[in-house]
Amino acid sequence: MSMKKTDLTKHLAKKLDGRMKAAGVPDRFAQGAADATEKREQRRLDSAAGLVPFACKLPAELVKRLHEDAAAHEGGVNALVAQTLEKALA
């Protein structure tokens, strides 16, 4: 026996509801809520130090080289890029 369209919709809604209940709570409402204040604090510290976010698009090969070089650099990616830009713009 085939199901009516309303019965199919109800069945689909029950499946969806079950998946939503099993998914768990996202971090922003649970354990990860404290991380938001840490990020805010980090932004405040960066701003006080005169650091400004700067986004740009780079070729994948160049980014790969930057990450490889940054692993050996003491300041990480940010310090390596800043140092490289200083040299290039001087």
Buried (B, 14 or more C-beta within 10 A) or exposed (E): EEEEEEEEEEEEEEEEEEEEEEEEEEEEEEEEEEEEEEEEEEEEEEEEEEEEEEEEEEEEEEEEEBEEEBEEBEEEBEEBBEEEEEEEEE
